[in-house]
Amino acid sequence: MQEKFISIQPKEVLWKNLNMKPSQRVSYWYLATALAAATTIFWVIPVGLVGTLSNIDYLTDKVHFLRFINNLPAPVLGFLTGFVPPFLLSTLVSYVPYFFRYVAKLSGQPTTVEAEKLTQRWFFAFQVIQVFIVTTFSSGAATVATKIANEPSSVPILLAKNLPKSSNFYLTYFIIQGLGSAAKNVINYSDLFEYIFYDCFFDRTPREKYVRR
């Protein structure tokens, strides 16, 4: 039995995926899911480092040559601890959907709609793990890791203790996400740079521009 799709526009069809055998489609789906899971696991490293920046006391205590940060003026220190970590996290997270969407289209999905649904499922899991869990724990990574290793059932208690400490971080992150997303949609700089790049280096004729679109 094959899945049936109705009311699909031709531009929504991923034509190269239609001739795949069922076994090949399933294999591609498992490979794509494994790649998305590996990306989520790998992203723990940069997200954890960003989360650590929000706790200067912990960072300067563990990394001695960074203790000069404690001598910075209060406005600069507040900027480094209050604005920079949420901004870096928002920047890191913003590129993940593009990669997931590209992988989803290679996973054998017959339409862009199905690929987008798969992308959103992957990205939801990514957000929960990276933005919620990793960022909450990263301020006290060493202590938290030891506690989890010794007593895995203490994860809910650790979340309850650490979430209030991360409230300012999340408030700033949500503000940046809201204002940044609106500004990005208005400016649409990614599509602009893509258009300029392809127009300068690849699209030499009107036919090439039409095919790429």
Salt bridges, closest charged atoms under 4 A:
GLU114 OE2 - LYS117 NZ 3.50
GLU116 OE1 - ARG101 NE 2.70
GLU194 OE2 - ARG212 NH1 3.99
ASP199 OD1 - LYS209 NZ 2.88
ASP203 OD2 - ARG212 NE 2.69
